[in-house]
């Protein structure tokens, strides 16, 4: 990365972000990831590897994304229904 890149530590790894990145969102995402990682780390025995814990985190995030997509689809369906009713009454 170039010298203007923004570097953050994420779970002990150094990660560079491009200068145009929304750093507020990046920091919030890093905070969420580290919180979820810490939660998983406390739930499992010390024999669990970082890879396994990160896999659980990734699955949790994927599940959250899928649920958000379903909610968005339901909202869009509702909006389309309302628009249809408006068009019918016009």
PyMOL Python script that loads the backbone (N, CA, C, O; Angstrom):
from pymol import cmd

cmd.read_pdbstr("""\
ATOM      1  N   UNK A   1       0.839  -1.190   0.000  1.00  0.00           N
ATOM      2  CA  UNK A   1       0.000   0.000   0.000  1.00  0.00           C
ATOM      3  C   UNK A   1       0.873   1.238   0.000  1.00  0.00           C
ATOM      4  O   UNK A   1       2.048   1.188   0.364  1.00  0.00           O
ATOM      5  N   UNK A   2       0.290   2.336  -0.408  1.00  0.00           N
ATOM      6  CA  UNK A   2       1.090   3.561  -0.433  1.00  0.00           C
ATOM      7  C   UNK A   2       1.206   4.156   0.963  1.00  0.00           C
ATOM      8  O   UNK A   2       0.592   3.675   1.915  1.00  0.00           O
ATOM      9  N   UNK A   3       2.002   5.206   1.065  1.00  0.00           N
ATOM     10  CA  UNK A   3       2.270   5.783   2.383  1.00  0.00           C
ATOM     11  C   UNK A   3       1.059   6.472   2.991  1.00  0.00           C
ATOM     12  O   UNK A   3       1.058   6.776   4.184  1.00  0.00           O
ATOM     13  N   UNK A   4       0.017   6.728   2.184  1.00  0.00           N
ATOM     14  CA  UNK A   4      -1.186   7.354   2.716  1.00  0.00           C
ATOM     15  C   UNK A   4      -2.177   6.340   3.285  1.00  0.00           C
ATOM     16  O   UNK A   4      -3.213   6.730   3.823  1.00  0.00           O
ATOM     17  N   UNK A   5      -1.876   5.052   3.173  1.00  0.00           N
ATOM     18  CA  UNK A   5      -2.763   4.011   3.677  1.00  0.00           C
ATOM     19  C   UNK A   5      -2.911   4.142   5.190  1.00  0.00           C
ATOM     20  O   UNK A   5      -2.004   4.591   5.890  1.00  0.00           O
ATOM     21  N   UNK A   6      -4.073   3.740   5.663  1.00  0.00           N
ATOM     22  CA  UNK A   6      -4.350   3.777   7.096  1.00  0.00           C
ATOM     23  C   UNK A   6      -4.200   2.360   7.622  1.00  0.00           C
ATOM     24  O   UNK A   6      -4.812   1.431   7.094  1.00  0.00           O
ATOM     25  N   UNK A   7      -3.399   2.190   8.645  1.00  0.00           N
ATOM     26  CA  UNK A   7      -3.096   0.877   9.177  1.00  0.00           C
ATOM     27  C   UNK A   7      -3.784   0.701  10.522  1.00  0.00           C
ATOM     28  O   UNK A   7      -3.680   1.554  11.403  1.00  0.00           O
ATOM     29  N   UNK A   8      -4.489  -0.417  10.668  1.00  0.00           N
ATOM     30  CA  UNK A   8      -5.123  -0.765  11.935  1.00  0.00           C
ATOM     31  C   UNK A   8      -4.716  -2.171  12.328  1.00  0.00           C
ATOM     32  O   UNK A   8      -4.372  -2.992  11.478  1.00  0.00           O
ATOM     33  N   UNK A   9      -4.757  -2.437  13.612  1.00  0.00           N
ATOM     34  CA  UNK A   9      -4.529  -3.779  14.111  1.00  0.00           C
ATOM     35  C   UNK A   9      -5.884  -4.452  14.280  1.00  0.00           C
ATOM     36  O   UNK A   9      -6.761  -3.947  14.981  1.00  0.00           O
ATOM     37  N   UNK A  10      -6.041  -5.598  13.627  1.00  0.00           N
ATOM     38  CA  UNK A  10      -7.282  -6.363  13.707  1.00  0.00           C
ATOM     39  C   UNK A  10      -6.929  -7.750  14.207  1.00  0.00           C
ATOM     40  O   UNK A  10      -6.267  -8.513  13.504  1.00  0.00           O
ATOM     41  N   UNK A  11      -7.358  -8.084  15.402  1.00  0.00           N
ATOM     42  CA  UNK A  11      -7.052  -9.361  16.032  1.00  0.00           C
ATOM     43  C   UNK A  11      -5.552  -9.650  16.007  1.00  0.00           C
ATOM     44  O   UNK A  11      -5.120 -10.781  15.785  1.00  0.00           O
ATOM     45  N   UNK A  12      -4.784  -8.610  16.240  1.00  0.00           N
ATOM     46  CA  UNK A  12      -3.345  -8.745  16.307  1.00  0.00           C
ATOM     47  C   UNK A  12      -2.637  -8.732  14.969  1.00  0.00           C
ATOM     48  O   UNK A  12      -1.413  -8.853  14.913  1.00  0.00           O
ATOM     49  N   UNK A  13      -3.392  -8.586  13.890  1.00  0.00           N
ATOM     50  CA  UNK A  13      -2.786  -8.524  12.554  1.00  0.00           C
ATOM     51  C   UNK A  13      -2.820  -7.091  12.054  1.00  0.00           C
ATOM     52  O   UNK A  13      -3.791  -6.369  12.283  1.00  0.00           O
ATOM     53  N   UNK A  14      -1.772  -6.685  11.381  1.00  0.00           N
ATOM     54  CA  UNK A  14      -1.685  -5.353  10.819  1.00  0.00           C
ATOM     55  C   UNK A  14      -2.397  -5.349   9.462  1.00  0.00           C
ATOM     56  O   UNK A  14      -2.041  -6.120   8.571  1.00  0.00           O
ATOM     57  N   UNK A  15      -3.409  -4.476   9.307  1.00  0.00           N
ATOM     58  CA  UNK A  15      -4.196  -4.417   8.077  1.00  0.00           C
ATOM     59  C   UNK A  15      -4.188  -2.983   7.558  1.00  0.00           C
ATOM     60  O   UNK A  15      -4.459  -2.040   8.302  1.00  0.00           O
ATOM     61  N   UNK A  16      -3.869  -2.829   6.256  1.00  0.00           N
ATOM     62  CA  UNK A  16      -3.870  -1.511   5.616  1.00  0.00           C
ATOM     63  C   UNK A  16      -5.209  -1.261   4.931  1.00  0.00           C
ATOM     64  O   UNK A  16      -5.780  -2.157   4.310  1.00  0.00           O
ATOM     65  N   UNK A  17      -5.696  -0.039   5.051  1.00  0.00           N
ATOM     66  CA  UNK A  17      -6.931   0.376   4.396  1.00  0.00           C
ATOM     67  C   UNK A  17      -6.623   1.543   3.478  1.00  0.00           C
ATOM     68  O   UNK A  17      -5.790   2.394   3.789  1.00  0.00           O
ATOM     69  N   UNK A  18      -7.304   1.571   2.346  1.00  0.00           N
ATOM     70  CA  UNK A  18      -7.056   2.648   1.389  1.00  0.00           C
ATOM     71  C   UNK A  18      -7.489   3.982   1.993  1.00  0.00           C
ATOM     72  O   UNK A  18      -8.377   4.013   2.845  1.00  0.00           O
ATOM     73  N   UNK A  19      -6.882   5.068   1.568  1.00  0.00           N
ATOM     74  CA  UNK A  19      -7.175   6.382   2.144  1.00  0.00           C
ATOM     75  C   UNK A  19      -8.643   6.791   2.061  1.00  0.00           C
ATOM     76  O   UNK A  19      -9.118   7.524   2.929  1.00  0.00           O
ATOM     77  N   UNK A  20      -9.378   6.338   1.040  1.00  0.00           N
ATOM     78  CA  UNK A  20     -10.773   6.734   0.885  1.00  0.00           C
ATOM     79  C   UNK A  20     -11.755   5.923   1.709  1.00  0.00           C
ATOM     80  O   UNK A  20     -12.956   6.192   1.670  1.00  0.00           O
ATOM     81  N   UNK A  21     -11.277   4.940   2.453  1.00  0.00           N
ATOM     82  CA  UNK A  21     -12.169   4.077   3.229  1.00  0.00           C
ATOM     83  C   UNK A  21     -12.871   4.886   4.323  1.00  0.00           C
ATOM     84  O   UNK A  21     -12.292   5.804   4.904  1.00  0.00           O
ATOM     85  N   UNK A  22     -14.117   4.528   4.588  1.00  0.00           N
ATOM     86  CA  UNK A  22     -14.878   5.156   5.666  1.00  0.00           C
ATOM     87  C   UNK A  22     -14.362   4.582   6.985  1.00  0.00           C
ATOM     88  O   UNK A  22     -14.817   3.529   7.433  1.00  0.00           O
ATOM     89  N   UNK A  23     -13.422   5.273   7.594  1.00  0.00           N
ATOM     90  CA  UNK A  23     -12.730   4.730   8.767  1.00  0.00           C
ATOM     91  C   UNK A  23     -13.643   4.574   9.974  1.00  0.00           C
ATOM     92  O   UNK A  23     -13.393   3.727  10.832  1.00  0.00           O
ATOM     93  N   UNK A  24     -14.688   5.374  10.051  1.00  0.00           N
ATOM     94  CA  UNK A  24     -15.637   5.181  11.153  1.00  0.00           C
ATOM     95  C   UNK A  24     -16.279   3.798  11.035  1.00  0.00           C
ATOM     96  O   UNK A  24     -16.381   3.066  12.019  1.00  0.00           O
ATOM     97  N   UNK A  25     -16.709   3.450   9.824  1.00  0.00           N
ATOM     98  CA  UNK A  25     -17.310   2.130   9.605  1.00  0.00           C
ATOM     99  C   UNK A  25     -16.285   1.023   9.805  1.00  0.00           C
ATOM    100  O   UNK A  25     -16.601  -0.019  10.380  1.00  0.00           O
ATOM    101  N   UNK A  26     -15.068   1.238   9.336  1.00  0.00           N
ATOM    102  CA  UNK A  26     -14.019   0.238   9.496  1.00  0.00           C
ATOM    103  C   UNK A  26     -13.761  -0.006  10.982  1.00  0.00           C
ATOM    104  O   UNK A  26     -13.669  -1.155  11.415  1.00  0.00           O
ATOM    105  N   UNK A  27     -13.646   1.058  11.756  1.00  0.00           N
ATOM    106  CA  UNK A  27     -13.386   0.909  13.197  1.00  0.00           C
ATOM    107  C   UNK A  27     -14.544   0.217  13.901  1.00  0.00           C
ATOM    108  O   UNK A  27     -14.329  -0.585  14.809  1.00  0.00           O
ATOM    109  N   UNK A  28     -15.771   0.522  13.487  1.00  0.00           N
ATOM    110  CA  UNK A  28     -16.931  -0.158  14.073  1.00  0.00           C
ATOM    111  C   UNK A  28     -16.906  -1.647  13.735  1.00  0.00           C
ATOM    112  O   UNK A  28     -17.217  -2.483  14.583  1.00  0.00           O
ATOM    113  N   UNK A  29     -16.536  -1.979  12.490  1.00  0.00           N
ATOM    114  CA  UNK A  29     -16.451  -3.380  12.076  1.00  0.00           C
ATOM    115  C   UNK A  29     -15.343  -4.099  12.848  1.00  0.00           C
ATOM    116  O   UNK A  29     -15.525  -5.237  13.280  1.00  0.00           O
ATOM    117  N   UNK A  30     -14.208  -3.444  13.019  1.00  0.00           N
ATOM    118  CA  UNK A  30     -13.104  -4.030  13.785  1.00  0.00           C
ATOM    119  C   UNK A  30     -13.548  -4.281  15.222  1.00  0.00           C
ATOM    120  O   UNK A  30     -13.276  -5.343  15.782  1.00  0.00           O
ATOM    121  N   UNK A  31     -14.228  -3.311  15.814  1.00  0.00           N
ATOM    122  CA  UNK A  31     -14.713  -3.465  17.191  1.00  0.00           C
ATOM    123  C   UNK A  31     -15.662  -4.658  17.287  1.00  0.00           C
ATOM    124  O   UNK A  31     -15.546  -5.470  18.205  1.00  0.00           O
ATOM    125  N   UNK A  32     -16.605  -4.770  16.338  1.00  0.00           N
ATOM    126  CA  UNK A  32     -17.561  -5.879  16.342  1.00  0.00           C
ATOM    127  C   UNK A  32     -16.835  -7.215  16.196  1.00  0.00           C
ATOM    128  O   UNK A  32     -17.122  -8.160  16.931  1.00  0.00           O
ATOM    129  N   UNK A  33     -15.905  -7.298  15.263  1.00  0.00           N
ATOM    130  CA  UNK A  33     -15.154  -8.531  15.057  1.00  0.00           C
ATOM    131  C   UNK A  33     -14.391  -8.927  16.310  1.00  0.00           C
ATOM    132  O   UNK A  33     -14.404 -10.093  16.707  1.00  0.00           O
ATOM    133  N   UNK A  34     -13.728  -7.965  16.932  1.00  0.00           N
ATOM    134  CA  UNK A  34     -12.949  -8.280  18.130  1.00  0.00           C
ATOM    135  C   UNK A  34     -13.850  -8.672  19.300  1.00  0.00           C
ATOM    136  O   UNK A  34     -13.486  -9.539  20.095  1.00  0.00           O
ATOM    137  N   UNK A  35     -15.023  -8.044  19.413  1.00  0.00           N
ATOM    138  CA  UNK A  35     -15.972  -8.431  20.466  1.00  0.00           C
ATOM    139  C   UNK A  35     -16.461  -9.860  20.252  1.00  0.00           C
ATOM    140  O   UNK A  35     -16.509 -10.657  21.189  1.00  0.00           O
ATOM    141  N   UNK A  36     -16.820 -10.173  19.016  1.00  0.00           N
ATOM    142  CA  UNK A  36     -17.320 -11.522  18.721  1.00  0.00           C
ATOM    143  C   UNK A  36     -16.222 -12.557  18.885  1.00  0.00           C
ATOM    144  O   UNK A  36     -16.470 -13.663  19.366  1.00  0.00           O
ATOM    145  N   UNK A  37     -15.030 -12.205  18.493  1.00  0.00           N
ATOM    146  CA  UNK A  37     -13.907 -13.123  18.668  1.00  0.00           C
ATOM    147  C   UNK A  37     -13.685 -13.389  20.160  1.00  0.00           C
ATOM    148  O   UNK A  37     -13.519 -14.538  20.569  1.00  0.00           O
ATOM    149  N   UNK A  38     -13.682 -12.334  20.966  1.00  0.00           N
ATOM    150  CA  UNK A  38     -13.480 -12.496  22.415  1.00  0.00           C
ATOM    151  C   UNK A  38     -14.583 -13.354  23.027  1.00  0.00           C
ATOM    152  O   UNK A  38     -14.319 -14.178  23.904  1.00  0.00           O
ATOM    153  N   UNK A  39     -15.812 -13.161  22.567  1.00  0.00           N
ATOM    154  CA  UNK A  39     -16.939 -13.951  23.066  1.00  0.00           C
ATOM    155  C   UNK A  39     -16.740 -15.424  22.738  1.00  0.00           C
ATOM    156  O   UNK A  39     -16.928 -16.281  23.601  1.00  0.00           O
ATOM    157  N   UNK A  40     -16.362 -15.725  21.503  1.00  0.00           N
ATOM    158  CA  UNK A  40     -16.131 -17.112  21.108  1.00  0.00           C
ATOM    159  C   UNK A  40     -14.945 -17.715  21.855  1.00  0.00           C
ATOM    160  O   UNK A  40     -14.964 -18.887  22.231  1.00  0.00           O
ATOM    161  N   UNK A  41     -13.927 -16.908  22.060  1.00  0.00           N
ATOM    162  CA  UNK A  41     -12.732 -17.387  22.758  1.00  0.00           C
ATOM    163  C   UNK A  41     -13.080 -17.805  24.188  1.00  0.00           C
ATOM    164  O   UNK A  41     -12.526 -18.777  24.701  1.00  0.00           O
ATOM    165  N   UNK A  42     -13.991 -17.080  24.828  1.00  0.00           N
ATOM    166  CA  UNK A  42     -14.395 -17.406  26.193  1.00  0.00           C
ATOM    167  C   UNK A  42     -15.257 -18.665  26.234  1.00  0.00           C
ATOM    168  O   UNK A  42     -15.246 -19.395  27.225  1.00  0.00           O
ATOM    169  N   UNK A  43     -16.000 -18.917  25.167  1.00  0.00           N
ATOM    170  CA  UNK A  43     -16.913 -20.066  25.138  1.00  0.00           C
ATOM    171  C   UNK A  43     -16.211 -21.397  24.925  1.00  0.00           C
ATOM    172  O   UNK A  43     -16.723 -22.436  25.343  1.00  0.00           O
ATOM    173  N   UNK A  44     -15.067 -21.387  24.293  1.00  0.00           N
ATOM    174  CA  UNK A  44     -14.407 -22.627  23.927  1.00  0.00           C
ATOM    175  C   UNK A  44     -13.156 -22.843  24.766  1.00  0.00           C
ATOM    176  O   UNK A  44     -12.566 -21.914  25.317  1.00  0.00           O
ATOM    177  N   UNK A  45     -12.781 -24.121  24.833  1.00  0.00           N
ATOM    178  CA  UNK A  45     -11.580 -24.452  25.606  1.00  0.00           C
ATOM    179  C   UNK A  45     -10.353 -23.835  24.943  1.00  0.00           C
ATOM    180  O   UNK A  45     -10.402 -23.411  23.788  1.00  0.00           O
ATOM    181  N   UNK A  46      -9.291 -23.791  25.666  1.00  0.00           N
ATOM    182  CA  UNK A  46      -8.060 -23.180  25.154  1.00  0.00           C
ATOM    183  C   UNK A  46      -7.473 -23.981  23.991  1.00  0.00           C
ATOM    184  O   UNK A  46      -6.545 -23.518  23.327  1.00  0.00           O
ATOM    185  N   UNK A  47      -8.006 -25.172  23.744  1.00  0.00           N
ATOM    186  CA  UNK A  47      -7.509 -25.985  22.642  1.00  0.00           C
ATOM    187  C   UNK A  47      -7.997 -25.510  21.280  1.00  0.00           C
ATOM    188  O   UNK A  47      -7.490 -25.961  20.253  1.00  0.00           O
ATOM    189  N   UNK A  48      -8.961 -24.616  21.257  1.00  0.00           N
ATOM    190  CA  UNK A  48      -9.482 -24.127  19.987  1.00  0.00           C
ATOM    191  C   UNK A  48      -8.458 -23.216  19.317  1.00  0.00           C
ATOM    192  O   UNK A  48      -7.826 -22.385  19.969  1.00  0.00           O
ATOM    193  N   UNK A  49      -8.307 -23.385  18.013  1.00  0.00           N
ATOM    194  CA  UNK A  49      -7.376 -22.540  17.291  1.00  0.00           C
ATOM    195  C   UNK A  49      -8.068 -21.272  16.827  1.00  0.00           C
ATOM    196  O   UNK A  49      -9.296 -21.200  16.771  1.00  0.00           O
ATOM    197  N   UNK A  50      -7.263 -20.277  16.495  1.00  0.00           N
ATOM    198  CA  UNK A  50      -7.800 -19.015  15.987  1.00  0.00           C
ATOM    199  C   UNK A  50      -8.588 -19.249  14.702  1.00  0.00           C
ATOM    200  O   UNK A  50      -9.596 -18.583  14.466  1.00  0.00           O
ATOM    201  N   UNK A  51      -8.141 -20.189  13.872  1.00  0.00           N
ATOM    202  CA  UNK A  51      -8.846 -20.480  12.629  1.00  0.00           C
ATOM    203  C   UNK A  51     -10.271 -20.972  12.894  1.00  0.00           C
ATOM    204  O   UNK A  51     -11.211 -20.551  12.220  1.00  0.00           O
ATOM    205  N   UNK A  52     -10.427 -21.853  13.865  1.00  0.00           N
ATOM    206  CA  UNK A  52     -11.764 -22.365  14.185  1.00  0.00           C
ATOM    207  C   UNK A  52     -12.629 -21.247  14.738  1.00  0.00           C
ATOM    208  O   UNK A  52     -13.790 -21.113  14.354  1.00  0.00           O
ATOM    209  N   UNK A  53     -12.079 -20.450  15.629  1.00  0.00           N
ATOM    210  CA  UNK A  53     -12.852 -19.354  16.201  1.00  0.00           C
ATOM    211  C   UNK A  53     -13.237 -18.336  15.134  1.00  0.00           C
ATOM    212  O   UNK A  53     -14.361 -17.835  15.133  1.00  0.00           O
ATOM    213  N   UNK A  54     -12.322 -18.030  14.236  1.00  0.00           N
ATOM    214  CA  UNK A  54     -12.633 -17.092  13.162  1.00  0.00           C
ATOM    215  C   UNK A  54     -13.683 -17.670  12.208  1.00  0.00           C
ATOM    216  O   UNK A  54     -14.488 -16.928  11.645  1.00  0.00           O
ATOM    217  N   UNK A  55     -13.672 -18.978  12.030  1.00  0.00           N
ATOM    218  CA  UNK A  55     -14.697 -19.616  11.201  1.00  0.00           C
ATOM    219  C   UNK A  55     -16.070 -19.437  11.836  1.00  0.00           C
ATOM    220  O   UNK A  55     -17.038 -19.135  11.137  1.00  0.00           O
ATOM    221  N   UNK A  56     -16.169 -19.618  13.144  1.00  0.00           N
ATOM    222  CA  UNK A  56     -17.430 -19.383  13.837  1.00  0.00           C
ATOM    223  C   UNK A  56     -17.866 -17.923  13.684  1.00  0.00           C
ATOM    224  O   UNK A  56     -19.044 -17.642  13.461  1.00  0.00           O
ATOM    225  N   UNK A  57     -16.928 -17.015  13.801  1.00  0.00           N
ATOM    226  CA  UNK A  57     -17.238 -15.602  13.623  1.00  0.00           C
ATOM    227  C   UNK A  57     -17.734 -15.311  12.214  1.00  0.00           C
ATOM    228  O   UNK A  57     -18.712 -14.588  12.025  1.00  0.00           O
ATOM    229  N   UNK A  58     -17.056 -15.877  11.236  1.00  0.00           N
ATOM    230  CA  UNK A  58     -17.460 -15.669   9.845  1.00  0.00           C
ATOM    231  C   UNK A  58     -18.857 -16.229   9.606  1.00  0.00           C
ATOM    232  O   UNK A  58     -19.663 -15.611   8.911  1.00  0.00           O
ATOM    233  N   UNK A  59     -19.148 -17.389  10.174  1.00  0.00           N
ATOM    234  CA  UNK A  59     -20.484 -17.961  10.038  1.00  0.00           C
ATOM    235  C   UNK A  59     -21.531 -17.070  10.702  1.00  0.00           C
ATOM    236  O   UNK A  59     -22.621 -16.883  10.163  1.00  0.00           O
ATOM    237  N   UNK A  60     -21.208 -16.531  11.850  1.00  0.00           N
ATOM    238  CA  UNK A  60     -22.139 -15.617  12.524  1.00  0.00           C
ATOM    239  C   UNK A  60     -22.394 -14.369  11.704  1.00  0.00           C
ATOM    240  O   UNK A  60     -23.533 -13.915  11.595  1.00  0.00           O
ATOM    241  N   UNK A  61     -21.355 -13.820  11.135  1.00  0.00           N
ATOM    242  CA  UNK A  61     -21.508 -12.628  10.297  1.00  0.00           C
ATOM    243  C   UNK A  61     -22.295 -12.950   9.034  1.00  0.00           C
ATOM    244  O   UNK A  61     -23.126 -12.155   8.595  1.00  0.00           O
ATOM    245  N   UNK A  62     -22.030 -14.122   8.450  1.00  0.00           N
ATOM    246  CA  UNK A  62     -22.775 -14.524   7.251  1.00  0.00           C
ATOM    247  C   UNK A  62     -24.248 -14.700   7.587  1.00  0.00           C
ATOM    248  O   UNK A  62     -25.113 -14.305   6.805  1.00  0.00           O
ATOM    249  N   UNK A  63     -24.542 -15.285   8.736  1.00  0.00           N
ATOM    250  CA  UNK A  63     -25.934 -15.441   9.162  1.00  0.00           C
ATOM    251  C   UNK A  63     -26.598 -14.085   9.349  1.00  0.00           C
ATOM    252  O   UNK A  63     -27.737 -13.890   8.926  1.00  0.00           O
ATOM    253  N   UNK A  64     -25.903 -13.156   9.974  1.00  0.00           N
ATOM    254  CA  UNK A  64     -26.442 -11.801  10.142  1.00  0.00           C
ATOM    255  C   UNK A  64     -26.732 -11.156   8.797  1.00  0.00           C
ATOM    256  O   UNK A  64     -27.767 -10.513   8.625  1.00  0.00           O
ATOM    257  N   UNK A  65     -25.819 -11.325   7.837  1.00  0.00           N
ATOM    258  CA  UNK A  65     -26.001 -10.760   6.510  1.00  0.00           C
ATOM    259  C   UNK A  65     -27.221 -11.370   5.826  1.00  0.00           C
ATOM    260  O   UNK A  65     -28.030 -10.655   5.235  1.00  0.00           O
ATOM    261  N   UNK A  66     -27.349 -12.698   5.909  1.00  0.00           N
ATOM    262  CA  UNK A  66     -28.499 -13.356   5.298  1.00  0.00           C
ATOM    263  C   UNK A  66     -29.810 -12.881   5.908  1.00  0.00           C
ATOM    264  O   UNK A  66     -30.787 -12.662   5.191  1.00  0.00           O
ATOM    265  N   UNK A  67     -29.837 -12.723   7.217  1.00  0.00           N
ATOM    266  CA  UNK A  67     -31.050 -12.237   7.872  1.00  0.00           C
ATOM    267  C   UNK A  67     -31.369 -10.809   7.445  1.00  0.00           C
ATOM    268  O   UNK A  67     -32.532 -10.472   7.221  1.00  0.00           O
ATOM    269  N   UNK A  68     -30.356  -9.980   7.332  1.00  0.00           N
ATOM    270  CA  UNK A  68     -30.564  -8.600   6.890  1.00  0.00           C
ATOM    271  C   UNK A  68     -31.091  -8.564   5.460  1.00  0.00           C
ATOM    272  O   UNK A  68     -31.953  -7.750   5.129  1.00  0.00           O
ATOM    273  N   UNK A  69     -30.567  -9.449   4.616  1.00  0.00           N
ATOM    274  CA  UNK A  69     -31.042  -9.505   3.238  1.00  0.00           C
ATOM    275  C   UNK A  69     -32.499  -9.939   3.165  1.00  0.00           C
ATOM    276  O   UNK A  69     -33.263  -9.417   2.353  1.00  0.00           O
ATOM    277  N   UNK A  70     -32.889 -10.889   4.009  1.00  0.00           N
ATOM    278  CA  UNK A  70     -34.288 -11.321   4.053  1.00  0.00           C
ATOM    279  C   UNK A  70     -35.190 -10.184   4.515  1.00  0.00           C
ATOM    280  O   UNK A  70     -36.263  -9.968   3.952  1.00  0.00           O
ATOM    281  N   UNK A  71     -34.756  -9.460   5.534  1.00  0.00           N
ATOM    282  CA  UNK A  71     -35.543  -8.325   6.024  1.00  0.00           C
ATOM    283  C   UNK A  71     -35.669  -7.248   4.956  1.00  0.00           C
ATOM    284  O   UNK A  71     -36.739  -6.662   4.792  1.00  0.00           O
ATOM    285  N   UNK A  72     -34.596  -6.984   4.232  1.00  0.00           N
ATOM    286  CA  UNK A  72     -34.628  -5.999   3.159  1.00  0.00           C
ATOM    287  C   UNK A  72     -35.584  -6.440   2.059  1.00  0.00           C
ATOM    288  O   UNK A  72     -36.350  -5.627   1.541  1.00  0.00           O
ATOM    289  N   UNK A  73     -35.547  -7.711   1.699  1.00  0.00           N
ATOM    290  CA  UNK A  73     -36.452  -8.224   0.666  1.00  0.00           C
ATOM    291  C   UNK A  73     -37.904  -8.073   1.108  1.00  0.00           C
ATOM    292  O   UNK A  73     -38.762  -7.712   0.303  1.00  0.00           O
ATOM    293  N   UNK A  74     -38.185  -8.346   2.372  1.00  0.00           N
ATOM    294  CA  UNK A  74     -39.553  -8.200   2.887  1.00  0.00           C
ATOM    295  C   UNK A  74     -39.987  -6.738   2.850  1.00  0.00           C
ATOM    296  O   UNK A  74     -41.128  -6.438   2.496  1.00  0.00           O
ATOM    297  N   UNK A  75     -39.094  -5.837   3.210  1.00  0.00           N
ATOM    298  CA  UNK A  75     -39.410  -4.412   3.162  1.00  0.00           C
ATOM    299  C   UNK A  75     -39.671  -3.958   1.731  1.00  0.00           C
ATOM    300  O   UNK A  75     -40.614  -3.209   1.475  1.00  0.00           O
ATOM    301  N   UNK A  76     -38.842  -4.408   0.806  1.00  0.00           N
ATOM    302  CA  UNK A  76     -39.038  -4.056  -0.611  1.00  0.00           C
ATOM    303  C   UNK A  76     -40.372  -4.570  -1.117  1.00  0.00           C
ATOM    304  O   UNK A  76     -41.078  -3.874  -1.846  1.00  0.00           O
ATOM    305  N   UNK A  77     -40.718  -5.798  -0.728  1.00  0.00           N
ATOM    306  CA  UNK A  77     -41.999  -6.375  -1.128  1.00  0.00           C
ATOM    307  C   UNK A  77     -43.151  -5.515  -0.595  1.00  0.00           C
ATOM    308  O   UNK A  77     -44.121  -5.253  -1.307  1.00  0.00           O
ATOM    309  N   UNK A  78     -43.033  -5.086   0.647  1.00  0.00           N
ATOM    310  CA  UNK A  78     -44.060  -4.225   1.240  1.00  0.00           C
ATOM    311  C   UNK A  78     -44.175  -2.893   0.525  1.00  0.00           C
ATOM    312  O   UNK A  78     -45.282  -2.409   0.289  1.00  0.00           O
ATOM    313  N   UNK A  79     -43.054  -2.299   0.178  1.00  0.00           N
ATOM    314  CA  UNK A  79     -43.056  -1.020  -0.534  1.00  0.00           C
ATOM    315  C   UNK A  79     -43.695  -1.185  -1.903  1.00  0.00           C
ATOM    316  O   UNK A  79     -44.489  -0.344  -2.325  1.00  0.00           O
ATOM    317  N   UNK A  80     -43.352  -2.272  -2.605  1.00  0.00           N
ATOM    318  CA  UNK A  80     -43.945  -2.508  -3.922  1.00  0.00           C
ATOM    319  C   UNK A  80     -45.461  -2.691  -3.798  1.00  0.00           C
ATOM    320  O   UNK A  80     -46.219  -2.220  -4.646  1.00  0.00           O
ATOM    321  N   UNK A  81     -45.892  -3.373  -2.743  1.00  0.00           N
ATOM    322  CA  UNK A  81     -47.325  -3.542  -2.513  1.00  0.00           C
ATOM    323  C   UNK A  81     -48.018  -2.206  -2.291  1.00  0.00           C
ATOM    324  O   UNK A  81     -49.092  -1.957  -2.839  1.00  0.00           O
ATOM    325  N   UNK A  82     -47.406  -1.358  -1.495  1.00  0.00           N
ATOM    326  CA  UNK A  82     -47.966  -0.026  -1.248  1.00  0.00           C
ATOM    327  C   UNK A  82     -48.005   0.804  -2.524  1.00  0.00           C
ATOM    328  O   UNK A  82     -48.988   1.497  -2.788  1.00  0.00           O
ATOM    329  N   UNK A  83     -46.946   0.736  -3.311  1.00  0.00           N
ATOM    330  CA  UNK A  83     -46.924   1.470  -4.583  1.00  0.00           C
ATOM    331  C   UNK A  83     -48.017   0.978  -5.527  1.00  0.00           C
ATOM    332  O   UNK A  83     -48.641   1.780  -6.221  1.00  0.00           O
ATOM    333  N   UNK A  84     -48.250  -0.316  -5.557  1.00  0.00           N
ATOM    334  CA  UNK A  84     -49.302  -0.861  -6.402  1.00  0.00           C
ATOM    335  C   UNK A  84     -50.670  -0.338  -5.969  1.00  0.00           C
ATOM    336  O   UNK A  84     -51.494   0.021  -6.810  1.00  0.00           O
ATOM    337  N   UNK A  85     -50.909  -0.296  -4.668  1.00  0.00           N
ATOM    338  CA  UNK A  85     -52.184   0.205  -4.152  1.00  0.00           C
ATOM    339  C   UNK A  85     -52.347   1.686  -4.492  1.00  0.00           C
ATOM    340  O   UNK A  85     -53.441   2.128  -4.840  1.00  0.00           O
ATOM    341  N   UNK A  86     -51.276   2.437  -4.392  1.00  0.00           N
ATOM    342  CA  UNK A  86     -51.334   3.866  -4.725  1.00  0.00           C
ATOM    343  C   UNK A  86     -51.661   4.052  -6.202  1.00  0.00           C
ATOM    344  O   UNK A  86     -52.486   4.888  -6.570  1.00  0.00           O
ATOM    345  N   UNK A  87     -51.000   3.260  -7.038  1.00  0.00           N
ATOM    346  CA  UNK A  87     -51.242   3.362  -8.486  1.00  0.00           C
ATOM    347  C   UNK A  87     -52.675   2.949  -8.837  1.00  0.00           C
ATOM    348  O   UNK A  87     -53.288   3.549  -9.720  1.00  0.00           O
ATOM    349  N   UNK A  88     -53.205   1.953  -8.168  1.00  0.00           N
ATOM    350  CA  UNK A  88     -54.581   1.498  -8.428  1.00  0.00           C
ATOM    351  C   UNK A  88     -55.600   2.558  -8.023  1.00  0.00           C
ATOM    352  O   UNK A  88     -56.637   2.705  -8.670  1.00  0.00           O
ATOM    353  N   UNK A  89     -55.312   3.286  -6.969  1.00  0.00           N
ATOM    354  CA  UNK A  89     -56.285   4.275  -6.483  1.00  0.00           C
ATOM    355  C   UNK A  89     -56.189   5.600  -7.241  1.00  0.00           C
ATOM    356  O   UNK A  89     -57.059   6.458  -7.096  1.00  0.00           O
ATOM    357  N   UNK A  90     -55.147   5.772  -8.041  1.00  0.00           N
ATOM    358  CA  UNK A  90     -54.957   7.042  -8.759  1.00  0.00           C
ATOM    359  C   UNK A  90     -55.780   7.122 -10.019  1.00  0.00           C
ATOM    360  O   UNK A  90     -55.727   8.127 -10.728  1.00  0.00           O
TER     361      UNK A  90
END
""", "prot")
cmd.dss("prot")
cmd.show_as("cartoon", "prot")
cmd.util.cbc("prot")
cmd.orient("prot")
